[in-house]
Structures are given as C-alpha cells and as structure tokens.
Amino acid sequence: MEKTELIREVLALQGQVDHVVRHFSAEPWIDLKMTIAQLKSMFFISARGKTNFKKLADALGVTPPNITGIIDRLVKQGLVSRTENTEDRRVMLLQMTAKGQELIHRLHENRFQNMHSIVNSMDEDELNALMKGLNGVLKAAEALREEEPESKR
C-alpha cells in the first residue's frame, strides 16, 4: 500500500476510534453549562497558561470585542480570571482559575479512564504495536511543533 493510501486508512481508523470512544465519554460533556465558544476558549487558555484577548480572538477567528462576552461569562462562573499585564497595562491577560483547571482536568480524566479501560482489554502484541505507533505520532507532532512560528504556540 502506498503512503497516501496508508495515511487515508490511518485517518479513517482514527475517526472510527474517536466515534466509538465518544460513546463512552459523552455524559460529562453534555452536563456542561457553557457554549462551544466558551469551551474552546477554556481549552485555548488552558493550553497556553496565559493569553490575551487578541490571541484568543485570532484562534477562534473572531474579533476581540466578540471575546469580551465569552470571557465575561467565564469570569462570572469563576472559570477564568482577567489580570493586567505588568508589562503593558492596556493588555488584559487571561488564565484559568483553579475551578477552571479542575473542570478541564475532569474532562481529561474521564477520557483517560475510558481509554484505560479500552487498552486494558488489548493483548500485549496489540499494546506493543500501539505504543510503537503512538511514539511515531508523538515524534512527528513534536517535530511539527518545533517548526511552528512562536506566535502560533
């Protein structure tokens, strides 16, 4: 099988895995009382540690004024905090609160527990093959991240 066909097959399998795994982990997501934009904002802020309105707006493909309402609601729920940037007081920094970090952690932990149950049912040969494949994915992802401009990180 040539590389382009292998890539197509791998991505199709990944899609099937995602579909089946979502079956196990839908409830914590359904119980969330937030919009998709708020959830995307939380994941972006969590991944960056700290960010500002402009970077978040760029990531979501909206203008900074559109972010204000989203962040206001997340701040009101105690999930995100706004602080002045000590280097430029015109820029507000956004970061997760402990409550926000706990929510993200619960969502990740739920997925981890589901994946643990799935891989626990695999035999050693399957696990070794999966580990080799995931190490390859990790190596390729890290290489691409290193090539990414600092502004995108």
C-alpha positions as CSV (number, residue, x, y, z in Angstrom):
1,M,0.0,0.0,0.0
2,E,1.4,3.4,-0.9
3,K,1.9,6.2,1.7
4,T,-1.1,8.3,0.6
5,E,-3.4,5.3,0.9
6,L,-1.9,4.4,4.3
7,I,-2.5,7.9,5.5
8,R,-6.1,7.8,4.4
9,E,-6.6,4.4,6.2
10,V,-4.9,5.7,9.4
11,L,-7.1,8.8,9.4
12,A,-10.2,6.8,8.7
13,L,-9.4,4.4,11.6
14,Q,-8.7,7.4,13.9
15,G,-12.1,8.8,13.0
16,Q,-13.7,5.4,13.9
17,V,-11.8,5.2,17.2
18,D,-12.9,8.8,18.0
19,H,-16.5,7.9,17.2
20,V,-16.6,4.8,19.4
21,V,-14.7,6.5,22.3
22,R,-17.2,9.4,22.3
23,H,-19.8,6.8,23.2
24,F,-18.1,6.2,26.5
25,S,-17.4,9.8,27.4
26,A,-20.5,11.8,26.3
27,E,-22.1,12.5,29.7
28,P,-19.5,14.8,31.2
29,W,-19.6,17.0,28.1
30,I,-23.4,17.0,27.9
31,D,-23.6,18.2,31.5
32,L,-21.5,21.3,30.8
33,K,-23.4,24.6,31.1
34,M,-21.5,26.5,28.5
35,T,-21.4,27.3,24.8
36,I,-18.9,25.8,22.4
37,A,-17.2,29.2,22.1
38,Q,-16.7,29.2,25.9
39,L,-15.4,25.7,25.9
40,K,-13.0,26.4,23.0
41,S,-11.8,29.5,24.9
42,M,-11.2,27.5,28.1
43,F,-9.1,24.8,26.2
44,F,-7.1,27.5,24.4
45,I,-6.4,29.4,27.6
46,S,-5.6,26.2,29.5
47,A,-3.1,25.1,26.8
48,R,-1.4,28.5,26.8
49,G,-1.3,29.0,30.5
50,K,-1.8,32.7,29.9
51,T,-3.0,34.6,26.9
52,N,-4.7,37.8,25.9
53,F,-7.9,38.8,24.1
54,K,-6.2,39.3,20.7
55,K,-4.6,35.8,20.6
56,L,-7.8,34.2,21.8
57,A,-9.8,36.1,19.2
58,D,-7.3,35.1,16.4
59,A,-7.5,31.5,17.5
60,L,-11.3,31.5,17.4
61,G,-11.5,33.5,14.2
62,V,-13.4,36.4,15.7
63,T,-12.7,40.0,16.7
64,P,-11.5,40.9,20.3
65,P,-14.9,42.6,21.1
66,N,-16.6,39.2,20.4
67,I,-14.4,37.6,23.0
68,T,-15.5,40.1,25.7
69,G,-18.9,38.5,26.3
70,I,-17.5,35.0,26.2
71,I,-14.8,35.9,28.8
72,D,-17.3,37.9,30.9
73,R,-19.4,34.7,31.3
74,L,-16.4,32.5,32.1
75,V,-15.2,35.0,34.7
76,K,-18.7,35.2,36.2
77,Q,-18.7,31.4,36.6
78,G,-15.2,31.6,38.3
79,L,-13.5,29.5,35.5
80,V,-11.2,32.2,34.0
81,S,-9.5,35.3,35.5
82,R,-8.5,38.6,33.9
83,T,-5.4,40.4,35.1
84,E,-3.5,43.4,33.9
85,N,-0.3,42.7,32.1
86,T,2.5,44.2,34.2
87,E,4.5,44.9,31.0
88,D,1.6,46.7,29.2
89,R,-1.4,47.7,31.3
90,R,-3.6,48.1,28.2
91,V,-3.4,44.4,27.7
92,M,-5.5,42.1,29.8
93,L,-4.2,38.6,30.5
94,L,-6.5,35.6,30.7
95,Q,-5.8,32.5,32.6
96,M,-7.6,29.6,34.2
97,T,-8.7,29.7,37.8
98,A,-8.4,26.7,40.0
99,K,-12.1,25.9,39.3
100,G,-11.5,26.2,35.6
101,Q,-8.4,23.9,35.8
102,E,-10.4,21.4,37.7
103,L,-13.1,21.3,35.1
104,I,-10.6,20.8,32.3
105,H,-8.9,18.1,34.4
106,R,-12.2,16.3,35.0
107,L,-12.9,16.2,31.2
108,H,-9.4,14.9,30.5
109,E,-9.5,12.4,33.4
110,N,-12.8,11.0,32.1
111,R,-11.3,10.4,28.7
112,F,-8.2,8.9,30.3
113,Q,-10.3,6.4,32.4
114,N,-12.2,5.4,29.3
115,M,-9.0,4.9,27.3
116,H,-7.5,2.9,30.2
117,S,-10.5,0.5,30.0
118,I,-10.1,0.1,26.3
119,V,-6.3,-0.5,26.2
120,N,-6.6,-2.8,29.3
121,S,-8.6,-5.2,27.1
122,M,-5.9,-5.4,24.5
123,D,-3.2,-8.1,24.4
124,E,0.5,-7.4,24.7
125,D,1.2,-7.6,20.9
126,E,-1.5,-5.1,20.2
127,L,-0.2,-2.8,23.0
128,N,3.3,-3.0,21.7
129,A,2.2,-2.1,18.2
130,L,0.1,0.7,19.6
131,M,3.0,2.0,21.6
132,K,5.3,2.0,18.6
133,G,2.7,3.8,16.5
134,L,1.9,6.4,19.2
135,N,5.6,7.1,19.7
136,G,5.9,7.7,15.9
137,V,2.9,10.1,16.1
138,L,4.4,11.9,19.1
139,K,7.8,12.3,17.3
140,A,6.2,13.7,14.2
141,A,3.9,16.1,16.2
142,E,6.9,17.4,18.2
143,A,8.9,18.0,15.0
144,L,6.0,19.9,13.5
145,R,5.5,22.0,16.7
146,E,9.2,22.9,16.6
147,E,8.7,24.2,13.0
148,E,5.7,26.3,14.0
149,P,6.2,30.0,14.5
150,E,6.4,31.2,18.1
151,S,3.3,33.3,17.5
152,K,1.2,30.2,16.9
153,R,2.2,28.4,20.1
